[in-house]
Amino acid sequence: MSETHIHVAGHVTERHITRDGQGGGRDVFEYALLRVVPRVERGEYINAGVIVYCRAKVYVGARTHLDETRLLALDPDADVAGVRAALGAVEGVCAGGEAAGQAAGDDPGRRFRWLVAPRSTVVQPGPVHTGLTLDPAAETERLLDLLVR
């Protein structure tokens, strides 16, 4: 059994208890959106991808989709090729192997944590959220459709 408490000013405001067998075979996963912020000083962004991590399934994956029209509406001088390369690099780190570069030897959790660390660059991760899933790869695609496309 595991318990999660959220404390506000010393009071328990929410409590979740999950017992073995109550998840319907679903596993906990974490995800973050990838945002393209073409002009960091303005703070405007578009969602361009999602990163999903599921420890129980030893899975980390990213799917991206860049809407060039929306990007160029925010910044007509945006480096579209550079943004595509940065998004591709995130997918490569998640895939592991040679595509991950120096992160190739890291476990999926470490690669996920590195990718979702806050940064002030054109491609930035959003906050990390959680959920339950039967299939983290399918969840990655579902979240891309729901939150990006």
GIUR-V264591 format. One record per residue. N is the residue number from 1. RES is the residue in three letters. NEAR is the number of other C-alpha atoms within 12 Angstrom. D_LAST is the distance of its C-alpha to the last C-alpha in Angstrom with 1 decimal. Layout:
# GIUR-V264591
n:N res:RES near:NEAR d_last:D_LAST
n:N res:RES near:NEAR d_last:D_LAST
This chain:
# GIUR-V264591
n:1 res:MET near:11 d_last:37.5
n:2 res:SER near:11 d_last:35.3
n:3 res:GLU near:12 d_last:35.0
n:4 res:THR near:13 d_last:32.8
n:5 res:HIS near:14 d_last:34.2
n:6 res:ILE near:13 d_last:32.7
n:7 res:HIS near:11 d_last:35.6
n:8 res:VAL near:9 d_last:35.8
n:9 res:ALA near:7 d_last:39.2
n:10 res:GLY near:8 d_last:40.8
n:11 res:HIS near:10 d_last:39.7
n:12 res:VAL near:13 d_last:37.5
n:13 res:THR near:12 d_last:34.8
n:14 res:GLU near:12 d_last:32.7
n:15 res:ARG near:13 d_last:33.7
n:16 res:HIS near:13 d_last:31.9
n:17 res:ILE near:13 d_last:34.0
n:18 res:THR near:17 d_last:32.7
n:19 res:ARG near:12 d_last:35.4
n:20 res:ASP near:12 d_last:35.4
n:21 res:GLY near:10 d_last:34.3
n:22 res:GLN near:13 d_last:32.4
n:23 res:GLY near:16 d_last:28.9
n:24 res:GLY near:13 d_last:28.9
n:25 res:GLY near:15 d_last:28.6
n:26 res:ARG near:20 d_last:25.4
n:27 res:ASP near:26 d_last:25.2
n:28 res:VAL near:26 d_last:24.0
n:29 res:PHE near:32 d_last:21.0
n:30 res:GLU near:35 d_last:19.7
n:31 res:TYR near:41 d_last:16.3
n:32 res:ALA near:38 d_last:15.1
n:33 res:LEU near:41 d_last:12.0
n:34 res:LEU near:42 d_last:12.4
n:35 res:ARG near:39 d_last:12.6
n:36 res:VAL near:43 d_last:13.6
n:37 res:VAL near:32 d_last:16.7
n:38 res:PRO near:32 d_last:18.2
n:39 res:ARG near:25 d_last:21.3
n:40 res:VAL near:19 d_last:22.2
n:41 res:GLU near:11 d_last:25.0
n:42 res:ARG near:13 d_last:22.8
n:43 res:GLY near:18 d_last:20.5
n:44 res:GLU near:21 d_last:17.4
n:45 res:TYR near:31 d_last:14.1
n:46 res:ILE near:34 d_last:10.4
n:47 res:ASN near:35 d_last:8.4
n:48 res:ALA near:41 d_last:8.0
n:49 res:GLY near:41 d_last:8.8
n:50 res:VAL near:47 d_last:10.8
n:51 res:ILE near:52 d_last:14.5
n:52 res:VAL near:49 d_last:16.4
n:53 res:TYR near:42 d_last:20.2
n:54 res:CYS near:35 d_last:22.5
n:55 res:ARG near:25 d_last:26.1
n:56 res:ALA near:20 d_last:27.6
n:57 res:LYS near:23 d_last:25.8
n:58 res:VAL near:23 d_last:26.3
n:59 res:TYR near:32 d_last:22.6
n:60 res:VAL near:42 d_last:20.4
n:61 res:GLY near:43 d_last:17.2
n:62 res:ALA near:42 d_last:14.1
n:63 res:ARG near:38 d_last:10.9
n:64 res:THR near:39 d_last:9.2
n:65 res:HIS near:31 d_last:6.9
n:66 res:LEU near:31 d_last:8.5
n:67 res:ASP near:22 d_last:8.0
n:68 res:GLU near:24 d_last:11.8
n:69 res:THR near:15 d_last:12.5
n:70 res:ARG near:23 d_last:11.2
n:71 res:LEU near:30 d_last:13.0
n:72 res:LEU near:22 d_last:16.1
n:73 res:ALA near:17 d_last:16.2
n:74 res:LEU near:23 d_last:16.9
n:75 res:ASP near:23 d_last:19.2
n:76 res:PRO near:14 d_last:20.4
n:77 res:ASP near:16 d_last:22.3
n:78 res:ALA near:24 d_last:19.5
n:79 res:ASP near:21 d_last:20.2
n:80 res:VAL near:25 d_last:17.1
n:81 res:ALA near:14 d_last:19.0
n:82 res:GLY near:18 d_last:19.9
n:83 res:VAL near:32 d_last:16.5
n:84 res:ARG near:24 d_last:15.4
n:85 res:ALA near:17 d_last:18.7
n:86 res:ALA near:27 d_last:18.2
n:87 res:LEU near:34 d_last:14.8
n:88 res:GLY near:26 d_last:16.7
n:89 res:ALA near:27 d_last:19.6
n:90 res:VAL near:38 d_last:17.8
n:91 res:GLU near:33 d_last:16.8
n:92 res:GLY near:28 d_last:20.5
n:93 res:VAL near:35 d_last:21.9
n:94 res:CYS near:41 d_last:20.2
n:95 res:ALA near:31 d_last:21.4
n:96 res:GLY near:27 d_last:24.9
n:97 res:GLY near:18 d_last:27.8
n:98 res:GLU near:16 d_last:28.4
n:99 res:ALA near:17 d_last:24.8
n:100 res:ALA near:26 d_last:25.2
n:101 res:GLY near:18 d_last:28.1
n:102 res:GLN near:16 d_last:30.4
n:103 res:ALA near:25 d_last:28.2
n:104 res:ALA near:18 d_last:28.9
n:105 res:GLY near:18 d_last:31.7
n:106 res:ASP near:21 d_last:30.0
n:107 res:ASP near:24 d_last:29.0
n:108 res:PRO near:31 d_last:25.4
n:109 res:GLY near:29 d_last:26.0
n:110 res:ARG near:23 d_last:27.4
n:111 res:ARG near:35 d_last:24.6
n:112 res:PHE near:37 d_last:22.0
n:113 res:ARG near:27 d_last:24.3
n:114 res:TRP near:25 d_last:24.7
n:115 res:LEU near:38 d_last:21.0
n:116 res:VAL near:33 d_last:20.4
n:117 res:ALA near:19 d_last:23.5
n:118 res:PRO near:19 d_last:23.1
n:119 res:ARG near:18 d_last:23.4
n:120 res:SER near:19 d_last:23.6
n:121 res:THR near:22 d_last:21.8
n:122 res:VAL near:33 d_last:19.0
n:123 res:VAL near:42 d_last:16.7
n:124 res:GLN near:35 d_last:17.4
n:125 res:PRO near:36 d_last:16.7
n:126 res:GLY near:28 d_last:16.2
n:127 res:PRO near:20 d_last:18.6
n:128 res:VAL near:22 d_last:19.1
n:129 res:HIS near:20 d_last:18.7
n:130 res:THR near:21 d_last:20.2
n:131 res:GLY near:22 d_last:20.1
n:132 res:LEU near:25 d_last:21.8
n:133 res:THR near:28 d_last:20.6
n:134 res:LEU near:19 d_last:22.5
n:135 res:ASP near:25 d_last:20.2
n:136 res:PRO near:33 d_last:18.5
n:137 res:ALA near:27 d_last:16.9
n:138 res:ALA near:20 d_last:15.4
n:139 res:GLU near:33 d_last:14.4
n:140 res:THR near:35 d_last:12.5
n:141 res:GLU near:24 d_last:10.4
n:142 res:ARG near:23 d_last:10.2
n:143 res:LEU near:33 d_last:9.2
n:144 res:LEU near:28 d_last:6.4
n:145 res:ASP near:19 d_last:5.1
n:146 res:LEU near:16 d_last:6.8
n:147 res:LEU near:25 d_last:6.4
n:148 res:VAL near:27 d_last:3.8
n:149 res:ARG near:21 d_last:0.0
